[in-house]
Amino acid sequence: MPMVEAKKAMNEAIEAFGSYLRLNGYGRSSEGRKRLVKEIGVSEQTFSNLINGNTHGRAAFDRLNKVFNYVGYSGDNWIVY
């Protein structure tokens, strides 16, 4: 997959996940989001960076998987273990 297509796919996946969170009660400043951030064990800012694709590495991968499992997300372009 060319780099341009890969970036487009990643941006679409990030947008889809953000929409999923908003539609399922985990939007910004919601009680669900506050519980989720506490469950993951990070600050609100770190959580936002994580779900917006601005955090990388193994710790980010593990935290994202924890988020996916907590909220029941299984969208396209995500690896959940």
Secondary structure, DSSP 8 states (H G I E B T S, - for coil): --HHHHHHHHHHHHHHHHHHHHHTT--TT-HHHHHHHHHHT--HHHHHHHHTT---SHHHHHHHHHHHHHHT---TT----
